[in-house]
Structure formats: C-alpha cells, structure tokens
Amino acid sequence: MSNLLVLGGSGRTGVHVLREAAARGHHLRALVRNPDKVQAPAGVELIQGTPANIDDLRKAAQGTDAVISVLNNARASDNPWAKTVSPPAFMTDVARDTLTVMGEQDIHRIVLASTQGAGDDWAHLNPLMRAFIKASNLKAGFADHDGVDQAVRASGTDWTLARAVALSDKPAAGPVKAAERGTGKPALRINRADFAAFLIDAVEKGAWIGRAPLVWNTKG
C-alpha cells in the first residue's frame, strides 16, 4: 500500500487510475481543478488546485510516496485538427515543477503516461504518420511530450515513461504487453483501463525504472 499523488485524475485515463488504485487499497490524493465534478471512489482525497501552480503541487504532494501523471496537452476534441486548448508547454512545465517538488519533499518515484512517437521513438513511426502529425494540431501534443521526456530523463528520480499506443475507451480486456522499441511488435491499441492498471503495476512492482516501454493490448 502506497500514498499516491495522481495528476490528471479527472481525465479519461485518470479516472481509471483512481478506480483501480483505490480498489487495490492505495491511499490516493488527486489534484483537480473542480472536485465537485470528479466522480472519485470513496476514500480518494481531492485537492482543489491546478498542477500548473507549483504551490498547489507542493500542497498535494505532502506525505506521498510516488506520483502518477496522466496529464495531456488537450485539444477541443479528438479531431486531429481541433484547436489546442492547453498552453503549448503545459505538460513540460508541470513535469519540471513536479520534479522540483519531488526533490524538495524527498519523493523518488514517478510514472508518467506518454505516447508512442515521443522522444527517441519518433524515428520509429511510419513516415506517413510523421507527416500527418506535422500537418495537424497533433504536433503540439507531441512537442510537449518531447519536453516531458527530456525533463524526466535529466532528473535524478526513479522515472518510467509509459508510451501508450492508440488509446481506446473500450472496457478492460487484457492482457497487456510492454516492451521497449525493437524488442516486441506492438499492437494498435491499449484500453484506458488496462493502461491505468499498467501504470499502477509499475509503481507497485518498481518496474521499468529509467525506461520508456510501449504498452498495448495483445488482443481485443
């Protein structure tokens, strides 16, 4: 059992993190802008604030053992040409502030949701996919993921960057496979609930420290 700080707990993947971690008996604290709008499991402590404010992060992180971040650089819709609604470096700035707070409070473990194509995985994407990303508003999110990647790798924390393939809202189906690029052929999708469980597993097992595996469902 751990005391976990969840960033992005009100999002589509974050709600699965809260449910799964609570079901496993973890003590959870989630930093959210509007606690009244978050349907959190019983026992989850909702801290009102924003991860864009380092003082809110300091307050939320007190007494926690590890951080799970499922933040994203949001667009107005899932349409790849939809207008971005987050600041361009939202995730990067939050990651840097989170790492600062972790250093101040002697927190060593962080697991972050990332995406295939981030950082050094960009070169492995299909050339048509790279061209599509560059031509659409997806490019802002990828640039922000790159910034997170760089900040986390330069930190002295026990970090994991879990790179999801395309996320699906289908129910948990399992099983889940994780592998670094070149050591396994990823499938096309990962269900959000299964991805959330992987993030929690990484904390519980101390797995994938200092690594950035791709994560996918092997079927379904």
N, CA, C and O of each residue as an XYZ file, in Angstrom:
880
protein
N       0.847     -1.187      0.000
C       0.000      0.000      0.000
C       0.885      1.239      0.000
O       1.842      1.334      0.768
N       0.547      2.197     -0.881
C       1.335      3.418     -1.003
C       0.430      4.628     -0.916
O      -0.782      4.534     -1.108
N       1.035      5.761     -0.623
C       0.358      7.049     -0.705
C       0.715      7.656     -2.054
O       1.868      8.012     -2.297
N      -0.269      7.772     -2.923
C      -0.022      8.171     -4.301
C      -0.640      9.521     -4.606
O      -1.769      9.801     -4.204
N       0.103     10.359     -5.320
C      -0.426     11.590     -5.885
C      -0.713     11.334     -7.362
O       0.170     10.911     -8.108
N      -1.947     11.593     -7.778
C      -2.343     11.414     -9.170
C      -2.593     12.785     -9.786
O      -3.383     13.576     -9.273
N      -1.913     13.050    -10.884
C      -2.122     14.265    -11.659
C      -2.887     13.895    -12.922
O      -2.518     12.959    -13.632
N      -3.952     14.637    -13.195
C      -4.795     14.291    -14.340
C      -5.874     13.288    -13.979
O      -6.396     12.594    -14.852
N      -6.215     13.204    -12.693
C      -7.176     12.202    -12.241
C      -8.585     12.403    -12.733
O      -9.395     11.479    -12.656
N      -8.911     13.590    -13.241
C     -10.255     13.823    -13.757
C     -10.391     13.490    -15.238
O     -11.488     13.565    -15.791
N      -9.295     13.124    -15.881
C      -9.320     12.825    -17.309
C      -9.802     11.424    -17.615
O     -10.095     10.647    -16.707
N      -9.883     11.103    -18.884
C     -10.454      9.813    -19.307
C      -9.615      8.625    -18.888
O     -10.154      7.550    -18.621
N      -8.307      8.800    -18.825
C      -7.451      7.737    -18.292
C      -7.309      7.878    -16.781
O      -7.241      6.880    -16.064
N      -7.264      9.107    -16.304
C      -7.081      9.347    -14.885
C      -8.160      8.743    -14.010
O      -7.867      8.249    -12.921
N      -9.419      8.772    -14.471
C     -10.494      8.190    -13.659
C     -10.277      6.695    -13.460
O     -10.630      6.149    -12.415
N      -9.697      6.031    -14.459
C      -9.388      4.602    -14.326
C      -8.254      4.388    -13.327
O      -8.256      3.410    -12.579
N      -7.284      5.307    -13.318
C      -6.197      5.208    -12.335
C      -6.762      5.306    -10.924
O      -6.391      4.525    -10.048
N      -7.660      6.268    -10.701
C      -8.245      6.430     -9.373
C      -9.030      5.189     -8.957
O      -8.897      4.719     -7.827
N      -9.839      4.664     -9.858
C     -10.660      3.493     -9.517
C      -9.802      2.273     -9.220
O     -10.019      1.579     -8.226
N      -8.833      2.016    -10.080
C      -8.018      0.817     -9.926
C      -7.116      0.918     -8.692
O      -6.985     -0.047     -7.939
N      -6.504      2.067     -8.489
C      -5.613      2.214     -7.337
C      -6.395      2.157     -6.031
O      -5.915      1.589     -5.051
N      -7.587      2.735     -6.005
C      -8.418      2.663     -4.802
C      -8.838      1.227     -4.527
O      -8.848      0.788     -3.377
N      -9.186      0.495     -5.586
C      -9.584     -0.905     -5.422
C      -8.447     -1.754     -4.874
O      -8.687     -2.760     -4.207
N      -7.220     -1.357     -5.149
C      -6.053     -2.095     -4.650
C      -5.645     -1.666     -3.239
O      -4.711     -2.226     -2.665
N      -6.337     -0.686     -2.686
C      -6.079     -0.292     -1.312
C      -5.081      0.819     -1.124
O      -4.655      1.075      0.003
N      -4.693      1.492     -2.195
C      -3.760      2.605     -2.051
C      -4.461      3.833     -1.465
O      -5.661      4.029     -1.655
N      -3.698      4.644     -0.761
C      -4.181      5.939     -0.306
C      -3.926      6.935     -1.427
O      -2.790      7.099     -1.872
N      -4.974      7.594     -1.879
C      -4.872      8.423     -3.073
C      -5.181      9.877     -2.781
O      -6.076     10.214     -2.006
N      -4.401     10.722     -3.435
C      -4.664     12.156     -3.437
C      -4.614     12.602     -4.887
O      -3.667     12.286     -5.607
N      -5.634     13.337     -5.314
C      -5.688     13.812     -6.688
C      -5.823     15.326     -6.692
O      -6.684     15.878     -6.006
N      -4.985     15.992     -7.455
C      -5.032     17.440     -7.605
C      -5.919     17.760     -8.798
O      -5.568     17.457     -9.938
N      -7.078     18.379     -8.533
C      -8.062     18.640     -9.590
C      -8.599     20.060     -9.463
O      -8.660     20.624     -8.371
N      -8.978     20.612    -10.580
C      -9.473     21.994    -10.577
C     -10.860     22.092     -9.942
O     -11.130     23.028     -9.189
N     -11.734     21.140    -10.238
C     -13.114     21.192     -9.771
C     -13.490     19.883     -9.088
O     -14.031     18.990     -9.739
N     -13.217     19.746     -7.795
C     -13.515     18.493     -7.096
C     -14.968     18.057     -7.201
O     -15.251     16.859     -7.224
N     -15.901     19.015     -7.264
C     -17.321     18.661     -7.325
C     -17.698     17.944     -8.616
O     -18.735     17.284     -8.683
N     -16.865     18.071     -9.629
C     -17.168     17.457    -10.915
C     -16.461     16.111    -11.110
O     -16.619     15.474    -12.151
N     -15.693     15.685    -10.122
C     -14.932     14.435    -10.244
C     -15.640     13.338     -9.465
O     -15.851     13.454     -8.258
N     -16.005     12.274    -10.168
C     -16.647     11.130     -9.524
C     -15.557     10.164     -9.080
O     -15.254      9.179     -9.755
N     -14.981     10.474     -7.933
C     -13.863      9.680     -7.418
C     -14.377      8.596     -6.483
O     -15.406      8.781     -5.832
N     -13.678      7.469     -6.405
C     -14.057      6.416     -5.460
C     -13.965      6.916     -4.022
O     -13.258      7.880     -3.729
N     -14.684      6.249     -3.141
C     -14.642      6.609     -1.728
C     -13.206      6.524     -1.214
O     -12.460      5.605     -1.553
N     -12.845      7.488     -0.403
C     -11.519      7.486      0.196
C     -10.481      8.271     -0.567
O      -9.407      8.543     -0.030
N     -10.768      8.651     -1.820
C      -9.816      9.458     -2.582
C      -9.900     10.906     -2.103
O     -10.980     11.495     -2.071
N      -8.770     11.465     -1.737
C      -8.725     12.852     -1.276
C      -8.525     13.765     -2.482
O      -7.497     13.709     -3.157
N      -9.516     14.597     -2.735
C      -9.447     15.525     -3.856
C      -8.951     16.873     -3.357
O      -9.583     17.498     -2.506
N      -7.826     17.316     -3.885
C      -7.224     18.598     -3.530
C      -7.540     19.588     -4.637
O      -7.176     19.363     -5.791
N      -8.209     20.674     -4.301
C      -8.543     21.663     -5.317
C      -7.315     22.491     -5.670
O      -6.624     23.024     -4.801
N      -7.069     22.581     -6.960
C      -5.930     23.349     -7.427
C      -5.579     22.928     -8.839
O      -6.310     22.165     -9.471
N      -4.478     23.422     -9.321
C      -4.033     23.105    -10.667
C      -2.567     22.686    -10.658
O      -1.758     23.287     -9.951
N      -2.219     21.675    -11.426
C      -0.809     21.282    -11.499
C       0.059     22.346    -12.147
O       1.286     22.256    -12.105
N      -0.572     23.365    -12.752
C       0.198     24.459    -13.335
C       0.708     25.431    -12.272
O       1.472     26.345    -12.581
N       0.285     25.235    -11.015
C       0.723     26.086     -9.905
C       1.603     25.260     -8.979
O       1.134     24.289     -8.386
N       2.864     25.630     -8.848
C       3.794     24.803     -8.082
C       3.423     24.739     -6.603
O       3.712     23.744     -5.938
N       2.791     25.781     -6.084
C       2.380     25.732     -4.682
C       1.241     24.739     -4.472
O       1.167     24.092     -3.428
N       0.352     24.615     -5.459
C      -0.692     23.593     -5.387
C      -0.077     22.204     -5.437
O      -0.528     21.293     -4.742
N       0.943     22.045     -6.251
C       1.652     20.768     -6.305
C       2.305     20.451     -4.964
O       2.248     19.314     -4.495
N       2.919     21.446     -4.354
C       3.560     21.233     -3.054
C       2.544     20.756     -2.017
O       2.815     19.828     -1.255
N       1.391     21.389     -1.996
C       0.349     21.024     -1.037
C      -0.148     19.595     -1.298
O      -0.313     18.807     -0.366
N      -0.379     19.278     -2.558
C      -0.930     17.967     -2.893
C       0.073     16.840     -2.669
O      -0.318     15.712     -2.369
N       1.358     17.137     -2.811
C       2.380     16.085     -2.736
C       2.762     15.718     -1.310
O       3.410     14.693     -1.097
N       2.382     16.515     -0.342
C       2.828     16.281      1.030
C       2.408     14.900      1.532
O       1.231     14.540      1.498
N       3.397     14.138      2.000
C       3.125     12.831      2.572
C       2.939     11.710      1.572
O       2.584     10.597      1.960
N       3.168     11.970      0.296
C       3.002     10.927     -0.707
C       4.332     10.227     -1.002
O       5.411     10.771     -0.765
N       4.218      9.003     -1.528
C       5.395      8.184     -1.808
C       5.770      8.164     -3.289
O       6.923      7.911     -3.641
N       4.791      8.431     -4.153
C       5.027      8.327     -5.590
C       3.997      9.170     -6.322
O       2.943      9.505     -5.780
N       4.323      9.508     -7.565
C       3.448     10.320     -8.412
C       3.103      9.524     -9.665
O       3.972      8.913    -10.287
N       1.825      9.541    -10.025
C       1.383      9.027    -11.327
C       0.782     10.203    -12.081
O      -0.169     10.825    -11.607
N       1.326     10.509    -13.245
C       0.833     11.625    -14.047
C       0.200     11.111    -15.334
O       0.840     10.430    -16.136
N      -1.069     11.455    -15.508
C      -1.772     11.110    -16.745
C      -2.307     12.388    -17.397
O      -3.385     12.396    -17.991
N      -1.534     13.453    -17.274
C      -1.893     14.713    -17.900
C      -1.713     14.614    -19.414
O      -0.961     13.778    -19.914
N      -2.417     15.480    -20.124
C      -2.211     15.552    -21.563
C      -2.336     16.998    -22.017
O      -2.846     17.853    -21.292
N      -1.869     17.249    -23.210
C      -1.997     18.560    -23.838
C      -3.297     18.517    -24.641
O      -3.345     17.948    -25.731
N      -4.349     19.123    -24.091
C      -5.705     18.903    -24.598
C      -6.006     19.712    -25.859
O      -5.471     20.797    -26.084
N      -6.895     19.124    -26.671
C      -7.484     19.822    -27.812
C      -8.984     19.911    -27.586
O      -9.530     19.240    -26.710
N      -9.644     20.740    -28.379
C     -11.082     20.954    -28.216
C     -11.884     19.689    -28.464
O     -12.998     19.557    -27.959
N     -11.339     18.763    -29.230
C     -11.979     17.469    -29.485
C     -10.900     16.489    -29.908
O      -9.725     16.844    -29.992
N     -11.305     15.249    -30.174
C     -10.341     14.250    -30.636
C      -9.950     14.435    -32.096
O      -9.032     13.774    -32.580
N     -10.626     15.314    -32.788
C     -10.270     15.599    -34.176
C      -8.828     16.113    -34.220
O      -8.488     17.046    -33.492
N      -7.981     15.523    -35.060
C      -6.569     15.922    -35.066
C      -6.328     17.371    -35.467
O      -5.257     17.922    -35.214
N      -7.345     17.995    -36.105
C      -7.201     19.402    -36.477
C      -7.887     20.324    -35.476
O      -7.920     21.539    -35.674
N      -8.434     19.759    -34.402
C      -9.103     20.578    -33.399
C      -8.108     21.511    -32.727
O      -6.932     21.183    -32.571
N      -8.598     22.672    -32.335
C      -7.759     23.687    -31.707
C      -7.235     23.187    -30.368
O      -7.965     22.568    -29.595
N      -5.968     23.461    -30.104
C      -5.404     23.108    -28.804
C      -5.946     24.076    -27.754
O      -6.111     25.267    -28.020
N      -6.219     23.555    -26.567
C      -6.771     24.382    -25.502
C      -5.808     24.503    -24.325
O      -6.031     25.318    -23.430
N      -4.753     23.710    -24.312
C      -3.736     23.808    -23.261
C      -2.612     24.722    -23.727
O      -2.387     24.851    -24.930
N      -1.901     25.361    -22.798
C      -0.691     26.098    -23.190
C       0.277     25.165    -23.899
O       0.301     23.971    -23.600
N       1.070     25.674    -24.824
C       1.922     24.802    -25.641
C       2.825     23.879    -24.841
O       3.037     22.734    -25.242
N       3.364     24.347    -23.720
C       4.291     23.542    -22.920
C       3.665     23.136    -21.584
O       4.374     23.008    -20.585
N       2.365     22.935    -21.555
C       1.669     22.625    -20.305
C       2.269     21.416    -19.603
O       2.655     21.509    -18.438
N       2.354     20.291    -20.287
C       2.859     19.072    -19.659
C       4.327     19.217    -19.257
O       4.734     18.746    -18.195
N       5.109     19.863    -20.099
C       6.536     20.046    -19.808
C       6.739     20.894    -18.566
O       7.535     20.552    -17.691
N       6.014     22.001    -18.494
C       6.158     22.890    -17.335
C       5.716     22.190    -16.053
O       6.363     22.321    -15.014
N       4.605     21.441    -16.129
C       4.127     20.721    -14.947
C       5.134     19.649    -14.541
O       5.407     19.466    -13.354
N       5.684     18.943    -15.523
C       6.673     17.909    -15.205
C       7.879     18.510    -14.489
O       8.357     17.951    -13.502
N       8.362     19.626    -14.972
C       9.515     20.265    -14.333
C       9.189     20.695    -12.905
O       9.989     20.489    -11.992
N       8.003     21.296    -12.715
C       7.612     21.707    -11.370
C       7.397     20.497    -10.469
O       7.755     20.530     -9.292
N       6.820     19.440    -11.007
C       6.606     18.223    -10.217
C       7.933     17.634     -9.771
O       8.072     17.220     -8.620
N       8.892     17.593    -10.655
C      10.218     17.088    -10.307
C      10.886     17.956     -9.245
O      11.577     17.447     -8.364
N      10.677     19.263     -9.332
C      11.207     20.166     -8.311
C      10.596     19.855     -6.946
O      11.304     19.756     -5.944
N       9.277     19.705     -6.922
C       8.580     19.404     -5.671
C       9.008     18.041     -5.128
O       9.182     17.883     -3.920
N       9.175     17.069     -6.003
C       9.640     15.762     -5.564
C      11.000     15.867     -4.885
O      11.240     15.218     -3.867
N      11.883     16.676     -5.442
C      13.189     16.866     -4.824
C      13.082     17.527     -3.461
O      13.790     17.158     -2.524
N      12.190     18.508     -3.356
C      12.001     19.208     -2.083
C      11.452     18.285     -0.998
O      11.805     18.414      0.174
N      10.583     17.349     -1.397
C       9.874     16.510     -0.434
C      10.409     15.071     -0.389
O       9.793     14.192      0.214
N      11.526     14.848     -1.014
C      12.188     13.542     -0.963
C      11.293     12.423     -1.495
O      11.214     11.343     -0.909
N      10.620     12.699     -2.615
C       9.810     11.702     -3.320
C      10.627     11.240     -4.524
O      11.108     12.065     -5.300
N      10.782      9.953     -4.678
C      11.709      9.456     -5.699
C      11.034      8.829     -6.924
O      11.647      8.765     -7.989
N       9.805      8.372     -6.796
C       9.194      7.571     -7.857
C       8.138      8.351     -8.613
O       7.247      8.947     -8.008
N       8.234      8.348     -9.943
C       7.223      8.966    -10.790
C       7.002      8.097    -12.017
O       7.956      7.639    -12.646
N       5.736      7.874    -12.351
C       5.346      7.142    -13.554
C       4.454      8.070    -14.367
O       3.465      8.597    -13.858
N       4.805      8.265    -15.619
C       4.084      9.212    -16.464
C       3.518      8.525    -17.697
O       4.176      7.689    -18.316
N       2.293      8.887    -18.044
C       1.697      8.430    -19.297
C       2.292      9.238    -20.440
O       2.259     10.468    -20.430
N       2.831      8.537    -21.417
C       3.392      9.169    -22.594
C       2.748      8.520    -23.827
O       1.700      7.883    -23.716
N       3.356      8.679    -24.968
C       2.774      8.153    -26.204
C       3.860      7.624    -27.120
O       5.002      8.085    -27.092
N       3.483      6.649    -27.933
C       4.427      6.209    -28.953
C       4.735      7.391    -29.867
O       3.861      8.202    -30.174
N       5.982      7.473    -30.290
C       6.400      8.592    -31.119
C       7.020      9.729    -30.336
O       7.559     10.664    -30.928
N       6.953      9.667    -29.007
C       7.572     10.717    -28.194
C       9.073     10.474    -28.085
O       9.536      9.333    -28.120
N       9.818     11.555    -27.953
C      11.258     11.435    -27.742
C      11.945     10.622    -28.820
O      11.731     10.844    -30.011
N      12.776      9.675    -28.393
C      13.554      8.906    -29.359
C      12.726      7.873    -30.112
O      13.254      7.170    -30.974
N      11.428      7.771    -29.797
C      10.574      6.845    -30.543
C      10.043      7.463    -31.831
O       9.470      6.758    -32.662
N      10.226      8.770    -32.009
C       9.722      9.460    -33.197
C      10.247      8.829    -34.483
O       9.497      8.654    -35.443
N      11.511      8.496    -34.499
C      12.122      7.951    -35.715
C      11.522      6.604    -36.118
O      11.665      6.173    -37.262
N      10.848      5.940    -35.168
C      10.295      4.622    -35.465
C       8.871      4.676    -36.009
O       8.330      3.652    -36.426
N       8.256      5.862    -36.008
C       6.919      5.975    -36.556
C       6.958      5.870    -38.077
O       7.946      6.227    -38.719
N       5.865      5.373    -38.630
C       5.715      5.323    -40.087
C       5.867      6.734    -40.666
O       5.307      7.679    -40.112
N       6.614      6.899    -41.771
C       6.793      8.237    -42.343
C       5.477      8.955    -42.643
O       5.391     10.174    -42.496
N       4.456      8.212    -43.061
C       3.157      8.837    -43.324
C       2.541      9.360    -42.032
O       1.922     10.423    -42.023
N       2.707      8.619    -40.947
C       2.195      9.077    -39.660
C       2.937     10.329    -39.200
O       2.318     11.258    -38.680
N       4.247     10.363    -39.385
C       5.007     11.552    -39.001
C       4.539     12.772    -39.797
O       4.396     13.863    -39.245
N       4.303     12.582    -41.086
C       3.836     13.681    -41.931
C       2.451     14.153    -41.489
O       2.168     15.351    -41.471
N       1.597     13.199    -41.134
C       0.244     13.537    -40.683
C       0.296     14.345    -39.387
O      -0.423     15.333    -39.239
N       1.135     13.931    -38.465
C       1.264     14.647    -37.191
C       1.757     16.069    -37.428
O       1.229     17.016    -36.845
N       2.754     16.219    -38.270
C       3.313     17.545    -38.543
C       2.292     18.463    -39.212
O       2.339     19.679    -39.028
N       1.365     17.886    -39.990
C       0.380     18.685    -40.715
C      -0.847     19.018    -39.875
O      -1.647     19.864    -40.274
N      -1.013     18.379    -38.734
C      -2.208     18.554    -37.914
C      -1.850     19.200    -36.573
O      -0.683     19.466    -36.287
N      -2.862     19.440    -35.776
C      -2.621     20.011    -34.448
C      -2.130     18.978    -33.446
O      -1.912     19.308    -32.280
N      -1.954     17.748    -33.873
C      -1.322     16.747    -33.018
C       0.118     17.132    -32.692
O       0.669     16.709    -31.676
N       0.720     17.936    -33.563
C       2.141     18.264    -33.394
C       2.402     18.978    -32.075
O       3.477     18.822    -31.495
N       1.439     19.761    -31.590
C       1.639     20.472    -30.322
C       1.768     19.489    -29.164
O       2.634     19.642    -28.302
N       0.902     18.481    -29.152
C       0.969     17.482    -28.103
C       2.259     16.685    -28.145
O       2.838     16.392    -27.099
N       2.717     16.332    -29.330
C       3.963     15.572    -29.452
C       5.154     16.406    -29.009
O       6.065     15.892    -28.359
N       5.155     17.693    -29.355
C       6.243     18.558    -28.908
C       6.265     18.646    -27.380
O       7.333     18.666    -26.768
N       5.084     18.697    -26.777
C       5.010     18.769    -25.322
C       5.466     17.458    -24.691
O       6.171     17.474    -23.682
N       5.077     16.326    -25.267
C       5.567     15.031    -24.777
C       7.087     14.960    -24.866
O       7.740     14.405    -23.982
N       7.649     15.522    -25.935
C       9.110     15.539    -26.069
C       9.750     16.319    -24.926
O      10.780     15.915    -24.386
N       9.129     17.442    -24.563
C       9.656     18.230    -23.466
C       9.620     17.487    -22.144
O      10.561     17.563    -21.355
N       8.522     16.760    -21.902
C       8.421     15.935    -20.696
C       9.511     14.875    -20.697
O      10.175     14.650    -19.685
N       9.685     14.232    -21.836
C      10.680     13.174    -21.990
C      12.060     13.689    -21.586
O      12.780     13.038    -20.829
N      12.417     14.862    -22.099
C      13.730     15.434    -21.811
C      13.879     15.793    -20.335
O      14.916     15.530    -19.727
N      12.833     16.397    -19.761
C      12.906     16.820    -18.361
C      13.037     15.631    -17.421
O      13.823     15.661    -16.474
N      12.271     14.598    -17.686
C      12.271     13.427    -16.808
C      13.601     12.690    -16.894
O      14.149     12.275    -15.872
N      14.116     12.527    -18.094
C      15.384     11.815    -18.261
C      16.545     12.557    -17.592
O      17.516     11.934    -17.162
N      16.444     13.867    -17.507
C      17.511     14.656    -16.888
C      17.397     14.716    -15.372
O      18.284     15.242    -14.698
N      16.304     14.177    -14.835
C      16.094     14.231    -13.384
C      16.823     13.087    -12.702
O      17.287     12.148    -13.349
N      16.913     13.182    -11.402
C      17.528     12.102    -10.637
C      16.502     11.178    -10.027
O      16.810     10.458     -9.077
N      15.282     11.180    -10.554
C      14.203     10.370     -9.991
C      14.210      8.956    -10.557
O      14.902      8.661    -11.531
N      13.428      8.093     -9.926
C      13.153      6.758    -10.464
C      11.930      6.882    -11.362
O      10.796      6.706    -10.915
N      12.171      7.182    -12.617
C      11.088      7.509    -13.536
C      10.745      6.357    -14.463
O      11.572      5.489    -14.743
N       9.510      6.371    -14.930
C       9.060      5.499    -16.016
C       8.183      6.329    -16.938
O       7.268      7.013    -16.481
N       8.460      6.271    -18.232
C       7.613      6.883    -19.254
C       6.887      5.758    -19.975
O       7.488      5.039    -20.773
N       5.600      5.606    -19.699
C       4.819      4.529    -20.317
C       4.210      5.058    -21.609
O       3.303      5.889    -21.579
N       4.705      4.579    -22.731
C       4.283      5.079    -24.039
C       3.128      4.248    -24.575
O       3.319      3.137    -25.069
N       1.941      4.800    -24.470
C       0.756      4.101    -24.956
C       0.699      4.146    -26.473
O       1.061      5.147    -27.091
N       0.235      3.042    -27.074
C      -0.185      3.112    -28.469
C      -1.538      3.824    -28.461
O      -1.879      4.445    -27.454
N      -2.314      3.760    -29.528
C      -3.585      4.489    -29.567
C      -4.496      4.049    -28.421
O      -4.721      2.855    -28.224
N      -5.018      5.022    -27.665
C      -5.853      4.713    -26.510
C      -7.299      4.481    -26.923
O      -7.831      5.168    -27.795
N      -7.919      3.508    -26.286
C      -9.309      3.139    -26.573
C     -10.147      3.278    -25.312
O      -9.649      3.068    -24.206
N     -11.415      3.631    -25.472
C     -12.342      3.726    -24.348
C     -13.099      2.430    -24.106
O     -14.031      2.404    -23.302
N     -12.718      1.358    -24.784
C     -13.363      0.074    -24.559
C     -13.078     -0.426    -23.145
O     -12.090     -0.014    -22.537
N     -13.922     -1.303    -22.613
C     -13.674     -1.851    -21.267
C     -12.352     -2.615    -21.219
O     -11.828     -3.065    -22.238
N     -11.836     -2.743    -20.004
C     -10.597     -3.503    -19.821
C     -10.751     -4.891    -20.424
O     -11.750     -5.575    -20.203
N      -9.751     -5.290    -21.182
C      -9.819     -6.578    -21.875
C      -8.591     -7.433    -21.611
O      -8.668     -8.662    -21.639
N      -7.433     -6.772    -21.349
C      -6.205     -7.521    -21.113
C      -5.981     -8.555    -22.217
O      -6.802     -8.656    -23.129
N      -4.919     -9.305    -22.158
C      -3.725     -8.988    -21.365
C      -2.950     -7.819    -21.962
O      -3.182     -7.420    -23.104
N      -2.036     -7.284    -21.181
C      -1.247     -6.130    -21.584
C       0.195     -6.565    -21.811
O       0.744     -7.370    -21.059
N       0.792     -6.021    -22.855
C       2.187     -6.283    -23.168
C       2.948     -4.969    -23.140
O       2.439     -3.943    -23.589
N       4.150     -4.997    -22.622
C       5.022     -3.823    -22.628
C       6.405     -4.245    -23.084
O       6.913     -5.289    -22.675
N       7.007     -3.434    -23.929
C       8.351     -3.738    -24.421
C       8.977     -2.465    -24.952
O       8.285     -1.592    -25.475
N      10.276     -2.364    -24.817
C      10.969     -1.249    -25.429
C      11.049     -1.475    -26.933
O      11.053     -2.611    -27.407
N      11.112     -0.388    -27.663
C      11.099     -0.452    -29.131
C      12.218     -1.358    -29.625
O      13.370     -1.247    -29.203
N      11.850     -2.250    -30.521
C      12.814     -3.177    -31.095
C      12.841     -4.526    -30.421
O      13.498     -5.449    -30.902
N      12.120     -4.656    -29.286
C      12.102     -5.947    -28.582
C      10.727     -6.597    -28.622
O      10.520     -7.644    -28.009
N       9.798     -5.996    -29.328
C       8.466     -6.574    -29.477
C       7.688     -5.768    -30.491
O       7.923     -4.570    -30.648
N       6.748     -6.423    -31.192
C       5.938     -5.734    -32.188
C       4.623     -5.312    -31.551
O       3.801     -6.166    -31.219
N       4.405     -4.009    -31.373
C       3.200     -3.569    -30.674
C       1.947     -3.738    -31.521
O       1.986     -3.644    -32.747
N       0.830     -3.992    -30.834
C      -0.472     -3.957    -31.491
C      -0.900     -2.492    -31.613
O      -0.152     -1.580    -31.261
N      -2.122     -2.288    -32.120
C      -2.531     -0.934    -32.452
C      -3.126     -0.157    -31.288
O      -3.086      1.074    -31.286
N      -3.687     -0.868    -30.279
C      -4.450     -0.150    -29.263
C      -4.165     -0.646    -27.855
O      -3.668     -1.752    -27.645
N      -4.500      0.219    -26.892
C      -4.487     -0.124    -25.471
C      -5.734      0.503    -24.857
O      -5.969      1.701    -25.021
N      -6.529     -0.289    -24.156
C      -7.691      0.239    -23.462
C      -7.241      1.083    -22.271
O      -6.292      0.727    -21.574
N      -7.920      2.191    -22.046
C      -7.511      3.105    -20.981
C      -7.465      2.415    -19.622
O      -6.556      2.661    -18.829
N      -8.438      1.557    -19.353
C      -8.468      0.872    -18.064
C      -7.254     -0.040    -17.906
O      -6.666     -0.117    -16.828
N      -6.885     -0.723    -18.975
C      -5.711     -1.599    -18.922
C      -4.426     -0.781    -18.803
O      -3.490     -1.182    -18.112
N      -4.388      0.356    -19.473
C      -3.209      1.220    -19.391
C      -3.063      1.770    -17.972
O      -1.957      1.839    -17.437
N      -4.189      2.159    -17.369
C      -4.150      2.639    -15.983
C      -3.601      1.570    -15.055
O      -2.792      1.861    -14.175
N      -4.041      0.327    -15.250
C      -3.546     -0.768    -14.411
C      -2.045     -0.956    -14.589
O      -1.339     -1.257    -13.626
N      -1.553     -0.783    -15.811
C      -0.114     -0.897    -16.054
C       0.657      0.169    -15.288
O       1.706     -0.121    -14.712
N       0.149      1.399    -15.276
C       0.824      2.476    -14.563
C       0.934      2.165    -13.075
O       1.970      2.405    -12.454
N      -0.145      1.631    -12.513
C      -0.137      1.286    -11.089
C       0.791      0.102    -10.834
O       1.522      0.082     -9.844
N       0.761     -0.879    -11.727
C       1.683     -2.015    -11.602
C       3.127     -1.542    -11.552
O       3.933     -2.052    -10.774
N       3.447     -0.560    -12.391
C       4.830     -0.070    -12.447
C       5.256      0.515    -11.109
O       6.406      0.360    -10.697
N       4.331      1.188    -10.429
C       4.635      1.722     -9.106
C       4.776      0.587     -8.098
O       5.753      0.531     -7.350
N       3.801     -0.312     -8.081
C       3.784     -1.378     -7.082
C       4.999     -2.294     -7.182
O       5.558     -2.714     -6.169
N       5.399     -2.597     -8.414
C       6.457     -3.567     -8.629
C       7.839     -2.926     -8.782
O       8.843     -3.632     -8.876
N       7.893     -1.599     -8.806
C       9.171     -0.943     -9.064
C       9.721     -1.328    -10.425
O      10.928     -1.490    -10.606
N       8.796     -1.472    -11.390
C       9.174     -1.972    -12.710
C       9.442     -0.831    -13.688
O       8.913      0.271    -13.540
N      10.264     -1.114    -14.681
C      10.540     -0.211    -15.802
C      11.183      1.103    -15.350
O      10.967      2.139    -15.978
N      11.948      1.077    -14.298
C      12.606      2.299    -13.824
C      13.682      2.728    -14.817
O      14.518      1.927    -15.235
N      13.644      4.008    -15.184
C      14.603      4.541    -16.139
C      14.383      4.044    -17.557
O      15.309      4.037    -18.368
N      13.139      3.621    -17.861
C      12.862      3.067    -19.199
C      11.555      3.641    -19.735
O      10.753      4.203    -18.990
N      11.358      3.487    -21.040
C      10.188      4.052    -21.708
C       9.551      2.994    -22.617
O       9.699      3.057    -23.837
N       8.842      2.020    -22.025
C       8.257      0.952    -22.834
C       7.006      1.397    -23.575
O       6.259      2.257    -23.107
N       6.793      0.795    -24.740
C       5.497      0.864    -25.406
C       4.557     -0.101    -24.688
O       4.985     -1.145    -24.197
N       3.276      0.257    -24.629
C       2.297     -0.559    -23.902
C       1.082     -0.758    -24.796
O       0.559      0.192    -25.379
N       0.632     -2.039    -24.895
C      -0.514     -2.327    -25.755
C      -1.260     -3.558    -25.256
O      -0.741     -4.360    -24.479
N      -2.518     -3.676    -25.741
C      -3.304     -4.896    -25.506
C      -2.917     -5.937    -26.545
O      -2.803     -5.628    -27.731
N      -2.720     -7.155    -26.102
C      -2.334     -8.217    -27.042
C      -3.524     -8.779    -27.792
O      -3.351     -9.510    -28.767
N      -4.749     -8.445    -27.346
C      -5.948     -8.866    -28.071
C      -7.066     -7.892    -27.724
O      -6.955     -7.088    -26.798
N      -8.149     -7.989    -28.498
C      -9.309     -7.150    -28.210
C      -9.198     -5.769    -28.833
O     -10.102     -4.947    -28.677
